[in-house]
């Protein structure tokens, strides 16, 4: 393999000028991570546009002819190249990453070869929501005509658009068709009143074709999914279009359940009727009377369920599930999360480049089930923020499964009052603070932004809400408990103990300090803090040890000198 790569490297070095899909960098020691991501996107897109099997980013080589190998120490030591694939995938759409990262030694010098897969057909490769490209040596956003060129490439096979050969109009539910007509009218009532008024004059097949549910007067898989009679489910086999609602108690014991088959356009409200949308009360700080709101916003529930229907991979023969637990609703559908990351959707606030079921999604837009501008996810987050509830949680860890949890109760009423009082916080601020409140990791960018606004304190990964926010939200006691005291405070305690009792073993010092060290640290980290504190005091000459390691005692340094 190394011989082939060496030959391939020499061929690329001998090219008369840099091509759009190959980039040479000296990168002798460091290289900015964001620049690496931008080059990944650009070279992936250019490889697609030029029909190349891969793009290449080469470290340790000059970029001017004649090119020379100068060697690179990029990530030669920790953190190394091992986690680079994972780190890149966190910020690309569809979690794209390097096909491989090769390390070669050529003429005694290290060369790093990043092999980058071409962008998928129809889907430009993005870095943090932006598609990049190259024009000779320049790097910048991919030109609009090039984005369109990639998008016009042969699309993925759309199962939802296929004609269901055995289905006829008689297999569709009359009630569902009537409901679909009303939803279609709602969509066009304001901007296209004439079209809305014409709907009642169309026969069913004309209406379904104009609403993009049927194709050229033929019944599609989409038509059966949304409007089919329950007994028509077998026409989709082996695919399944089914929703299951499950109620679990605090011990995860199944208390109740219900199954909902075709037509799914009617199943959504039937699932909604099963959800126990209880009333939550909390003091706002703006009035003596508590605010009363339902656990879940109806639009958020329907949006989450509509998203499951639109993006389900029906060919996996699995049900869409809605799991209700005390204080939360979890929606699960099969199929990878096509935008790649939730944050890229929120930051861009634009339609996805690609849908799993484009025909089905288009029909749901026409029937006023989902938003044509593709901003439903961001709106879900905004509604939760406006209601002063925790943010939705997206679990994308399991391959080809998307889980979305909508919290239906407050994490901390004091934190809720902060959301009420701090209306100046952006949605991105609130999302990042929500992660801190839940004890979840934040990105470096999120952490730096929160620090700049003095919203958090502590050292990663043990972050907590800062004193300024705590003061405004009546969380002072919690802040003091997590913040810990200055080292001088602990040193004074150790000195006072030794002055009184003359000596102390490790368990005694640990018992003295352990419960007073910051709650933001876990137990092992607190023990390390105490150990480092004692070592620092020994170096300062205030205390010392007597005896062997296992049974050593800590004493005042002045006491041992006096004994001598």
C-alpha positions as CSV (number, residue, x, y, z in Angstrom):
1,X,0.0,0.0,0.0
2,X,2.8,2.4,0.9
3,X,4.5,1.8,-2.4
4,X,1.3,2.6,-4.3
5,X,0.8,5.7,-2.2
6,X,4.4,6.9,-2.7
7,X,4.0,6.5,-6.5
8,X,0.6,8.3,-6.4
9,X,2.2,11.1,-4.3
10,X,5.0,11.6,-6.8
11,X,2.5,11.8,-9.7
12,X,0.5,14.5,-7.9
13,X,3.7,16.4,-7.1
14,X,4.6,16.3,-10.8
15,X,1.4,18.0,-11.9
16,X,2.1,21.4,-13.5
17,X,-0.2,23.3,-11.1
18,X,-2.5,22.7,-8.2
19,X,-5.8,21.2,-9.4
20,X,-9.1,22.0,-7.8
21,X,-9.2,18.6,-6.0
22,X,-5.6,18.5,-4.8
23,X,-4.0,20.9,-2.2
24,X,-0.4,21.0,-1.0
25,X,0.4,22.5,2.4
26,X,3.7,22.7,4.3
27,X,1.9,22.5,7.7
28,X,5.2,21.9,9.4
29,X,3.7,21.9,12.9
30,X,0.2,23.4,13.3
31,X,-2.8,23.8,11.0
32,X,-6.1,25.5,12.0
33,X,-8.8,22.9,12.5
34,X,-11.5,25.1,10.9
35,X,-9.3,25.6,7.8
36,X,-8.9,21.8,7.7
37,X,-12.7,21.5,7.7
38,X,-13.2,24.1,5.0
39,X,-10.6,22.3,2.8
40,X,-12.4,19.0,3.4
41,X,-15.7,20.5,2.1
42,X,-14.0,22.2,-0.8
43,X,-11.9,19.3,-2.0
44,X,-14.9,16.9,-1.6
45,X,-17.1,19.1,-3.7
46,X,-14.4,19.6,-6.4
47,X,-13.8,15.9,-6.6
48,X,-17.5,15.4,-7.2
49,X,-17.6,18.1,-9.9
50,X,-14.5,16.8,-11.7
51,X,-15.6,13.2,-11.4
52,X,-12.6,12.2,-9.3
53,X,-12.6,9.2,-7.0
54,X,-11.1,11.3,-4.2
55,X,-9.8,14.8,-3.3
56,X,-6.4,15.1,-1.6
57,X,-5.0,17.4,1.1
58,X,-1.3,16.8,1.4
59,X,0.8,18.1,4.4
60,X,4.6,18.4,4.4
61,X,5.0,19.5,0.8
62,X,5.6,23.0,-0.7
63,X,2.8,24.3,-2.9
64,X,5.0,26.0,-5.5
65,X,6.7,24.2,-8.4
66,X,9.1,22.5,-8.3
67,X,7.4,21.0,-5.2
68,X,9.6,19.8,-2.4
69,X,9.0,17.5,0.5
70,X,9.8,19.4,3.7
71,X,8.1,17.1,6.2
72,X,5.2,17.8,8.7
73,X,4.9,17.3,12.4
74,X,1.1,17.9,12.3
75,X,-0.4,15.9,15.1
76,X,2.7,13.9,15.5
77,X,2.0,13.8,19.3
78,X,-1.2,13.8,21.3
79,X,-4.0,14.2,20.3
80,X,-2.6,12.6,17.1
81,X,-4.5,11.6,14.0
82,X,-6.6,8.9,15.6
83,X,-9.6,11.0,16.5
84,X,-9.5,13.3,13.5
85,X,-12.1,11.4,11.5
86,X,-14.5,11.6,14.4
87,X,-13.8,15.3,15.0
88,X,-14.4,16.2,11.3
89,X,-17.6,14.2,11.2
90,X,-19.1,16.3,14.0
91,X,-19.3,19.4,11.7
92,X,-20.1,18.0,8.3
93,X,-23.4,17.1,6.8
94,X,-24.3,13.4,7.0
95,X,-21.2,13.0,9.3
96,X,-18.9,12.8,6.3
97,X,-15.2,12.3,7.1
98,X,-11.9,11.3,5.5
99,X,-11.9,8.1,3.5
100,X,-8.5,7.6,5.1
101,X,-5.5,9.5,6.6
102,X,-2.2,8.1,5.4
103,X,1.2,8.8,7.0
104,X,4.3,8.2,4.8
105,X,8.0,8.6,5.3
106,X,9.5,9.9,2.0
107,X,13.2,10.7,1.9
108,X,13.3,10.5,5.7
109,X,10.5,13.1,6.0
110,X,6.9,12.6,7.2
111,X,4.1,13.3,4.8
112,X,0.4,13.2,5.8
113,X,-2.1,12.4,3.0
114,X,-5.8,13.2,3.7
115,X,-7.9,11.2,1.3
116,X,-11.3,12.9,1.0
117,X,-14.4,11.2,-0.6
118,X,-16.3,13.1,-3.3
119,X,-19.5,14.7,-2.3
120,X,-22.5,12.4,-2.6
121,X,-24.5,12.8,-5.8
122,X,-27.1,15.5,-5.3
123,X,-25.7,16.7,-1.9
124,X,-22.9,19.3,-1.6
125,X,-20.4,18.6,1.2
126,X,-20.6,21.3,3.9
127,X,-18.5,22.4,6.8
128,X,-20.5,23.9,9.7
129,X,-23.4,24.4,7.3
130,X,-21.5,26.0,4.4
131,X,-20.5,24.3,1.1
132,X,-17.0,25.4,0.1
133,X,-15.1,25.2,-3.2
134,X,-11.9,26.3,-4.9
135,X,-10.9,28.5,-7.8
136,X,-7.3,27.7,-8.4
137,X,-5.6,28.7,-5.1
138,X,-8.6,30.5,-3.6
139,X,-10.8,28.9,-1.0
140,X,-14.4,30.2,-0.5
141,X,-18.1,29.3,-0.6
142,X,-19.0,27.1,-3.5
143,X,-20.5,29.1,-6.4
144,X,-24.2,28.9,-6.6
145,X,-24.2,27.4,-10.1
146,X,-21.8,24.6,-8.8
147,X,-24.2,23.9,-5.9
148,X,-27.0,23.6,-8.4
149,X,-24.9,21.4,-10.6
150,X,-24.3,18.9,-7.7
151,X,-28.0,19.1,-6.7
152,X,-29.1,18.3,-10.3
153,X,-27.2,15.0,-10.2
154,X,-29.1,11.8,-10.2
155,X,-31.1,11.8,-7.0
156,X,-31.3,8.9,-4.5
157,X,-34.0,6.4,-5.3
158,X,-37.3,7.8,-3.9
159,X,-39.4,4.9,-2.7
160,X,-42.2,7.3,-1.7
161,X,-42.7,8.4,-5.3
162,X,-43.1,4.9,-6.7
163,X,-46.5,3.8,-8.0
164,X,-48.2,1.3,-5.8
165,X,-49.1,-1.0,-8.6
166,X,-52.0,-2.9,-7.0
167,X,-53.6,0.2,-5.4
168,X,-56.7,1.9,-6.7
169,X,-58.7,4.9,-5.6
170,X,-61.0,2.5,-3.7
171,X,-58.1,1.8,-1.4
172,X,-58.0,5.4,-0.1
173,X,-60.0,6.5,2.9
174,X,-62.8,9.0,2.1
175,X,-62.5,10.7,5.5
176,X,-58.8,11.1,5.0
177,X,-59.3,12.6,1.5
178,X,-61.9,15.1,2.9
179,X,-59.4,16.1,5.6
180,X,-56.6,16.5,3.0
181,X,-58.9,18.8,1.0
182,X,-59.4,21.0,4.0
183,X,-55.7,21.1,4.8
184,X,-55.0,22.0,1.1
185,X,-57.5,24.9,1.3
186,X,-55.9,26.2,4.5
187,X,-52.5,26.3,2.8
188,X,-53.8,28.4,-0.2
189,X,-56.6,30.3,1.4
190,X,-54.6,33.6,1.8
191,X,-52.2,33.8,-1.2
192,X,-54.2,31.8,-3.8
193,X,-57.8,32.2,-2.9
194,X,-59.0,31.2,-6.4
195,X,-57.2,27.8,-6.1
196,X,-58.6,27.2,-2.7
197,X,-62.1,27.8,-4.0
198,X,-61.6,25.5,-7.0
199,X,-60.8,22.5,-4.8
200,X,-64.5,21.5,-4.2
201,X,-65.0,21.3,-8.0
202,X,-62.2,18.7,-8.5
203,X,-62.9,15.0,-8.4
204,X,-60.7,13.0,-6.0
205,X,-58.1,11.9,-8.5
206,X,-57.7,15.5,-9.9
207,X,-57.3,16.9,-6.4
208,X,-54.8,14.2,-5.4
209,X,-52.7,14.8,-8.5
210,X,-52.7,18.6,-8.1
211,X,-51.8,18.2,-4.4
212,X,-48.8,16.0,-5.6
213,X,-50.0,13.0,-3.7
214,X,-50.6,11.0,-6.8
215,X,-48.4,10.9,-9.9
216,X,-50.1,11.4,-13.3
217,X,-53.4,10.0,-11.9
218,X,-51.7,6.9,-10.4
219,X,-51.7,5.9,-6.7
220,X,-48.3,6.2,-5.2
221,X,-46.8,4.8,-2.0
222,X,-47.2,8.3,-0.6
223,X,-50.9,8.3,-1.3
224,X,-51.3,5.0,0.6
225,X,-49.2,6.2,3.5
226,X,-51.1,9.4,4.1
227,X,-54.6,8.5,2.8
228,X,-54.8,4.7,2.6
229,X,-57.5,2.6,4.3
230,X,-56.2,0.6,7.2
231,X,-56.6,-2.6,5.3
232,X,-54.5,-1.2,2.4
233,X,-51.4,-1.5,4.6
234,X,-50.6,-4.9,3.0
235,X,-50.1,-3.1,-0.4
236,X,-47.0,-1.5,1.0
237,X,-45.5,-4.8,2.2
238,X,-42.7,-5.4,3.2
239,X,-42.6,-1.7,4.1
240,X,-44.6,-0.7,7.2
241,X,-46.4,2.6,7.8
242,X,-47.5,2.4,11.5
243,X,-47.3,4.5,14.6
244,X,-47.2,3.1,18.2
245,X,-47.8,5.2,21.3
246,X,-46.4,3.7,24.6
247,X,-46.9,5.1,28.1
248,X,-44.2,4.2,30.7
249,X,-44.0,5.1,34.4
250,X,-41.0,6.3,36.3
251,X,-39.7,2.7,36.6
252,X,-39.9,2.2,32.8
253,X,-42.8,-0.2,33.2
254,X,-45.2,-0.2,30.3
255,X,-48.5,1.1,31.6
256,X,-50.5,1.5,28.4
257,X,-50.1,1.4,24.6
258,X,-52.0,1.9,21.4
259,X,-51.3,1.2,17.7
260,X,-52.3,3.5,14.8
261,X,-52.3,2.4,11.2
262,X,-53.3,4.0,7.9
263,X,-54.2,6.7,7.1
264,X,-51.3,8.5,8.8
265,X,-52.8,11.9,8.0
266,X,-55.5,11.1,10.5
267,X,-53.3,9.1,12.9
268,X,-51.4,12.2,14.0
269,X,-54.4,13.7,15.9
270,X,-55.3,10.3,17.3
271,X,-51.9,9.9,18.8
272,X,-52.0,13.5,20.1
273,X,-55.3,12.6,21.9
274,X,-53.5,9.8,23.8
275,X,-50.8,12.1,25.2
276,X,-51.4,13.2,28.8
277,X,-50.7,16.9,28.4
278,X,-50.9,18.0,32.0
279,X,-50.8,21.5,33.4
280,X,-47.5,22.8,34.8
281,X,-47.4,25.7,37.3
282,X,-44.5,27.9,38.2
283,X,-43.8,31.3,39.6
284,X,-42.6,33.7,37.0
285,X,-41.2,36.4,39.3
286,X,-43.3,39.0,37.4
287,X,-46.5,38.2,39.4
288,X,-47.6,36.8,42.7
289,X,-49.7,34.2,40.8
290,X,-48.2,31.1,39.2
291,X,-48.2,30.7,35.5
292,X,-50.1,27.7,34.2
293,X,-49.1,26.1,30.9
294,X,-49.5,22.7,29.4
295,X,-46.5,20.3,29.4
296,X,-46.3,20.3,25.6
297,X,-47.1,22.8,22.9
298,X,-49.6,21.1,20.5
299,X,-47.7,22.5,17.4
300,X,-44.4,21.0,18.7
301,X,-46.0,17.5,19.2
302,X,-47.5,17.6,15.7
303,X,-44.3,18.9,14.1
304,X,-42.2,16.2,15.7
305,X,-44.6,13.5,14.6
306,X,-44.9,14.9,11.1
307,X,-41.1,14.9,10.8
308,X,-41.1,11.3,11.7
309,X,-43.6,10.5,9.0
310,X,-41.7,12.6,6.4
311,X,-38.3,11.2,7.2
312,X,-39.0,7.5,8.1
313,X,-37.2,4.9,6.1
314,X,-40.3,2.7,5.5
315,X,-38.3,0.0,3.9
316,X,-36.7,-0.9,7.2
317,X,-40.1,-2.3,8.2
318,X,-40.2,-0.6,11.6
319,X,-42.8,1.4,13.4
320,X,-42.6,5.1,14.3
321,X,-42.9,5.2,18.1
322,X,-44.0,7.9,20.5
323,X,-42.9,7.0,24.1
324,X,-44.5,9.0,26.9
325,X,-42.7,9.1,30.2
326,X,-43.3,11.3,33.3
327,X,-42.2,14.7,32.1
328,X,-41.1,13.9,28.5
329,X,-42.2,12.6,25.0
330,X,-39.7,10.8,22.8
331,X,-40.3,10.4,19.1
332,X,-38.4,7.7,17.2
333,X,-38.1,7.1,13.5
334,X,-35.8,4.9,11.4
335,X,-33.2,6.3,9.0
336,X,-30.1,8.5,9.4
337,X,-30.6,12.2,10.2
338,X,-29.9,13.6,6.8
339,X,-28.8,17.1,7.7
340,X,-25.9,15.6,9.7
341,X,-26.2,17.7,12.9
342,X,-29.1,19.6,14.6
343,X,-27.0,22.7,15.1
344,X,-26.3,23.0,11.3
345,X,-30.1,23.0,10.7
346,X,-30.6,25.7,13.4
347,X,-27.7,27.9,12.3
348,X,-28.5,27.8,8.6
349,X,-32.3,28.0,9.0
350,X,-32.7,26.7,5.4
351,X,-34.2,23.7,3.7
352,X,-32.2,20.5,3.7
353,X,-30.2,19.8,0.6
354,X,-31.8,16.3,0.4
355,X,-34.8,14.4,1.7
356,X,-35.1,10.7,2.2
357,X,-38.7,10.8,0.8
358,X,-38.8,13.9,-1.5
359,X,-42.2,13.0,-3.0
360,X,-43.7,12.4,0.4
361,X,-42.3,15.6,1.9
362,X,-43.6,17.5,-1.1
363,X,-47.1,16.1,-0.6
364,X,-47.0,16.9,3.1
365,X,-46.1,20.5,2.2
366,X,-49.0,20.7,-0.1
367,X,-51.3,19.4,2.6
368,X,-50.1,21.9,5.1
369,X,-48.5,19.3,7.3
370,X,-44.9,20.5,7.2
371,X,-43.3,23.9,6.5
372,X,-42.1,24.6,3.0
373,X,-39.1,26.7,4.3
374,X,-37.7,23.8,6.3
375,X,-37.4,25.7,9.6
376,X,-39.6,23.4,11.7
377,X,-36.8,22.2,13.9
378,X,-35.7,25.8,14.7
379,X,-39.2,26.8,15.5
380,X,-39.5,23.8,17.9
381,X,-36.5,25.2,19.8
382,X,-37.9,28.7,19.8
383,X,-41.3,27.6,21.1
384,X,-39.6,25.7,24.0
385,X,-37.5,28.7,24.8
386,X,-40.5,31.1,24.7
387,X,-42.4,28.7,27.1
388,X,-39.3,28.7,29.4
389,X,-39.0,24.9,29.0
390,X,-35.8,22.9,28.4
391,X,-34.7,22.5,24.8
392,X,-35.5,19.4,22.7
393,X,-32.9,16.7,22.8
394,X,-31.8,14.9,19.6
395,X,-30.1,11.5,20.1
396,X,-28.3,10.5,16.9
397,X,-25.9,8.0,18.4
398,X,-27.5,4.8,17.1
399,X,-26.9,4.2,13.4
400,X,-30.0,4.8,11.2
401,X,-32.2,5.8,14.2
402,X,-33.3,9.3,15.1
403,X,-34.7,10.0,18.6
404,X,-36.2,13.4,19.6
405,X,-37.1,14.0,23.2
406,X,-39.4,17.0,24.1
407,X,-39.1,17.8,27.8
408,X,-42.4,18.5,29.5
409,X,-41.3,19.7,32.9
410,X,-38.9,22.2,34.3
411,X,-35.3,21.1,35.2
412,X,-34.9,23.8,37.8
413,X,-37.5,26.5,38.5
414,X,-34.7,29.0,39.3
415,X,-33.2,28.4,35.9
416,X,-36.6,28.9,34.4
417,X,-36.8,32.3,36.0
418,X,-33.5,33.2,34.4
419,X,-35.1,32.4,30.9
420,X,-38.0,34.7,31.9
421,X,-35.8,37.6,33.0
422,X,-32.9,37.4,30.4
423,X,-34.8,38.0,27.2
424,X,-31.6,39.4,25.7
425,X,-30.1,35.9,25.4
426,X,-30.0,34.6,21.8
427,X,-31.5,31.2,20.9
428,X,-27.9,29.9,20.5
429,X,-27.1,31.2,24.0
430,X,-30.1,29.4,25.5
431,X,-29.3,26.1,23.7
432,X,-25.7,26.2,25.0
433,X,-26.8,27.1,28.5
434,X,-29.4,24.3,28.4
435,X,-26.6,21.8,27.7
436,X,-24.7,23.2,30.8
437,X,-27.8,22.8,33.0
438,X,-28.2,19.2,31.8
439,X,-24.6,18.4,32.4
440,X,-24.0,17.8,28.7
441,X,-20.8,18.7,26.8
442,X,-20.6,21.9,24.8
443,X,-18.4,22.7,21.9
444,X,-15.4,24.9,22.2
445,X,-17.2,27.7,20.3
446,X,-20.3,27.5,22.6
447,X,-18.1,27.5,25.7
448,X,-16.1,30.5,24.5
449,X,-19.3,32.4,23.6
450,X,-20.8,31.7,27.0
451,X,-17.6,32.8,28.8
452,X,-17.4,36.0,26.8
453,X,-20.9,36.9,28.0
454,X,-20.0,35.8,31.6
455,X,-22.7,33.2,31.6
456,X,-20.6,30.2,32.8
457,X,-17.7,29.4,35.0
458,X,-15.5,26.3,35.8
459,X,-13.2,24.3,33.6
460,X,-14.3,21.9,30.9
461,X,-16.0,19.5,31.2
462,X,-17.2,20.7,34.6
463,X,-19.0,23.9,33.7
464,X,-21.7,25.6,35.7
465,X,-23.8,28.8,35.5
466,X,-21.8,31.8,36.5
467,X,-22.3,34.1,39.5
468,X,-23.8,36.9,37.5
469,X,-26.6,34.6,36.2
470,X,-26.9,32.9,39.5
471,X,-27.5,36.3,41.2
472,X,-30.2,37.2,38.8
473,X,-31.9,33.8,39.1
474,X,-31.7,33.3,42.8
475,X,-29.3,30.3,42.5
476,X,-26.6,31.8,44.8
477,X,-26.5,28.9,47.1
478,X,-26.2,26.4,44.2
479,X,-23.5,28.6,42.7
480,X,-21.4,28.7,45.9
481,X,-21.8,24.9,46.3
482,X,-20.4,24.3,42.8
483,X,-17.9,27.1,42.7
484,X,-15.7,25.8,45.5
485,X,-13.5,28.1,47.7
486,X,-10.1,29.6,47.0
487,X,-7.1,27.3,47.7
488,X,-6.1,29.6,50.6
489,X,-9.3,28.5,52.4
490,X,-8.4,24.9,52.2
491,X,-4.8,25.5,53.1
492,X,-5.9,27.4,56.2
493,X,-8.2,24.4,57.2
494,X,-5.2,22.0,56.9
495,X,-3.0,24.3,58.9
496,X,-5.6,24.7,61.6
497,X,-6.1,20.9,61.8
498,X,-2.4,20.2,62.2
499,X,-1.9,22.9,64.7
500,X,-4.7,21.3,66.8
501,X,-3.9,17.6,66.3
502,X,-0.2,17.8,65.3
503,X,-0.5,15.2,62.5
504,X,-3.0,13.8,60.0
505,X,-3.1,10.8,57.7
506,X,-4.6,10.9,54.2
507,X,-8.1,9.6,55.2
508,X,-8.4,12.3,57.9
509,X,-7.4,15.1,55.5
510,X,-9.8,13.7,52.9
511,X,-12.6,13.6,55.4
512,X,-11.8,17.2,56.3
513,X,-11.9,18.6,52.8
514,X,-13.7,16.3,50.4
515,X,-17.3,17.5,50.9
516,X,-16.2,21.2,50.7
517,X,-14.6,20.9,47.2
518,X,-16.7,22.1,44.3
519,X,-19.7,19.9,43.4
520,X,-18.9,20.7,39.8
521,X,-16.1,18.1,40.1
522,X,-16.6,14.3,40.4
523,X,-15.3,12.4,43.3
524,X,-12.0,11.3,41.6
525,X,-11.4,14.9,40.6
526,X,-12.0,16.2,44.1
527,X,-9.4,13.7,45.5
528,X,-6.9,14.8,42.9
529,X,-7.6,18.4,43.9
530,X,-6.8,17.6,47.6
531,X,-3.6,15.6,46.6
532,X,-2.4,18.5,44.5
533,X,-3.2,21.0,47.3
534,X,-1.0,19.0,49.8
535,X,1.8,18.7,47.3
536,X,1.7,22.5,46.7
537,X,1.8,23.1,50.5
538,X,4.8,20.8,50.8
539,X,6.6,22.6,48.0
540,X,5.8,25.9,49.7
541,X,7.5,24.5,52.9
542,X,4.4,24.8,55.2
543,X,3.8,21.0,55.7
544,X,5.8,17.8,55.2
545,X,5.4,14.1,55.5
546,X,6.8,11.7,58.1
547,X,7.0,7.9,57.6
548,X,6.7,5.6,54.6
549,X,4.2,6.2,51.9
550,X,1.5,3.8,53.0
551,X,1.4,5.0,56.6
552,X,2.8,8.5,56.0
553,X,1.5,11.4,58.2
554,X,1.3,15.0,57.3
555,X,2.7,17.4,59.9
556,X,3.6,21.1,60.1
557,X,7.1,21.7,58.6
558,X,7.9,24.0,61.5
559,X,7.2,21.2,64.0
560,X,9.8,18.8,62.4
561,X,12.4,21.6,62.4
562,X,11.7,22.3,66.0
563,X,12.0,18.6,66.9
564,X,15.3,18.5,65.2
